[in-house]
């Protein structure tokens, strides 16, 4: 073995070392490899520049029965110290640690932990040490975690990549074309979460570049979240995402959003958020990628097994005991991601029903929703890799899955219980009348304000005795009066039947405003105003402006709608907040007269005129006219102020005094009449008001209760509409899938030119191919008729007996028979098996072998006789 110098790190004081560690956290690189991984590891470490100020931990699939020599092999290709990982070993920079055989490796507070495998290793067993360590590395190091996937078979490490990305770390993968076995890197790349893809020898440089730009971004934008304003780059990014996707991330936790944004900045090597915000606005594809980045979800079957055990043994029995006659259990799984949690819940409930065996009949309906459309499509397929064997028990695998070439497929029984649909839990109405809601590891991404909105909403959506299941790091906060816990440390909460005021529930609903009518007007109509002004219009405007009296158009309440002429002598704005009501703006000397005239004008068709009123030094005639035509102005009042010249007294003395007295007597008489009329009106109005007040009080109470009922009904209708939309989406997806499958099947059967007839258990026709009509007189309307009723050209009298024998014995029947026109056919009768391995009829195929028989006959004729 070649000797090589080792890097010796200069000694520093303890304080200096601690200060440096605090300032620059050490990245820890987890490297996963399997078949063909040794060559890739040698290429990787031979190109790591030292000192790298990073630690490397190698997780390799090793033979558990042999001593590991991986550390010795890697020691030849790097100047860093290479050692086999030990229990409690502190991870140091510029060192390489290799997992020992037959051990799982974890990390806690920067120290390595060796663990016994959960199950004894078996050749047929499946262990995922890479995935186990990556998840541990993500939880312990968060944004300082780096995952690298090299050559290997299977999908080990793929869920670990999701875990690292969810915590803000970096992930890289070997270029599949350069790997001896490309299965592991391809599965990791298919998650669309890999930050860099390259040859093994170039990945160290990629890590260095990504870390360099990541630190620049963090240094530049670390304080950008503290002062968020409408013009900040962060806010611009949020607005761009909302405009693109329709989803508002402003109430998400800012630090979480910042970490995801920084990853995209690092990938594009942008040094500040302003540059990234500009790049995002100009690139719609990057908006989609950032949206996907924000939706990264870490999930697997039966995550946090203790929660599932308590749900099965405690919560579900308590829930079922409340319904002795049985019912349909309604469940909502929020943020279902790729469906593992929804299917886990379905299996848990079915297992609980099997164990409890309640007297009543229970059915199950699960609504599983998520923002990510791609994740929903994966969940609908219900196909998962073999790695789920580590999370799902063998009993559940055999009961709820069947295995095919693609992996494990969820059975139709469980698949039909779950409806998957995209939904925004913040903006879309919730499902209602639910028995269970799971919202695990979603609230941790929301800010406190959003969490306070969702907990009362969950309480509203649940039935009495319903259960709310949260994640291990989530709680109900201050809403202890709405939910009770099974145990102190549990995250399963039971609804308390506490009445909640409607104003405490922020019921989400999407509002799609109707466009303004003016936006729908033809462009020519909107531009006509400048063209219709003709000579008559100009003349009318001139007369109104210079010769008509001042006038005001008001509604019955006195609100001013239109003003003509100069009204400054009669109206003036009041001090304080602007108020365009004529009763407030009219001159003090006119207030009483105007009020009386407006009331009287609304009771008659003729105009009301009060002559010779004094306003300061000016005399006016006040006229109020209720308008009945045109129709658009009906119900409004026109108030006209007409100036009256001040009468010039011809002589002084007694004549002037007599005119003054006469004028005063006239005004006094008018005032007395008006006062008397007002008294009569007030008395009648007072009596009416008393009786009306009593009616209004009772009516008000009825309206309040009706309003509450309508509000509740509206919310229920919105939730029901959301539910129907979800079911419709699911059914449409199934219809599309079935259409494609039907088309594929039809084309396949017709292309083979093999006559095929499908019969049910009663030997009635279920389906047939076009080629079968050459042998049987089949028509589309014959579906459902016994095959024995159909005329045939075959010389096969025992067809019915053979088909019945196959149904009874499940043993294939294969014969050669003749038909009219000297034709020969090979008949094959097989049982028809469904996906659930249930026999549901037979399949009969007829292969034309006439040419072969003819050739055989000719050969026999020319064969020389012995």
Secondary structure, DSSP 8 states (H G I E B T S, - for coil): -------------HHHHHHHHHHS--EEEEEEE-TTHHHHHHHHHTT--SS-SEEEEEEE---TTS---HHHHHHTT-SSEEEE--TT-B--TTEEEE--TT-EEEEETTEEEEE--SS---TT----HHHHHHHHHHHHHGGGEEEEE-S-SS-TTHHHHHHHHHTT-EEEEE-GGGSSS-HHHHHHHTTT--SEEE-HHHHHHHHHHHHHHHHHHHHHHTTTTTT--TTSHHHHHHHHHHHHHS---TTB-HHHHHHHHHHHHHHHT--SHHHHHHHHHH-HHHHHHHHHHHT-----TTSSHHHHHHIIIIIHHHHHHT-TT--EEEEEESS-TTTHHHHHHHHHHHHHHHHH--SS--EEEEEEEES-HHHHHHHHHTEE-GGGGGTS-HHHHHHHEEEETTEEEE-HHHHTTEEEEE--TTTS----SEEEEEETTSGGGB-HHHHHHHHHHHHHHEEEEEEEEE-TT---TT-TTTEEESSTT--EEEE------GGG------------HHHHS-HHHHTGGGTS--HHHHHHHHHHHHTS-EEEEE-TT-BEEEEES--TTTB---SSS---BHHHHB-GGGHHHHHHHHHHHTT-SS-EEEEEEEETTEEEEEEEEE---SGGGTT-EEEEEEEE-----SS-THHHHHHHHHHHHHHHHHHHHHHHHHHHHHHHHHHHHHHHHHHHHHHHHHHHHHHHHHHHHHHHHHHHHHHHHHHHHHHHHHHHHHHHHHHHHHHHHHHHT-EEEEE-TTSBEEEE-GGGGGTB---GGGTTSBGGGS-BSEE-TTHHHHHHHHHHH---EEEEEEETTTEEEEEEEEEEE-TTS-EEEEEEEEEE-HHHHHHHHHHHHHS---
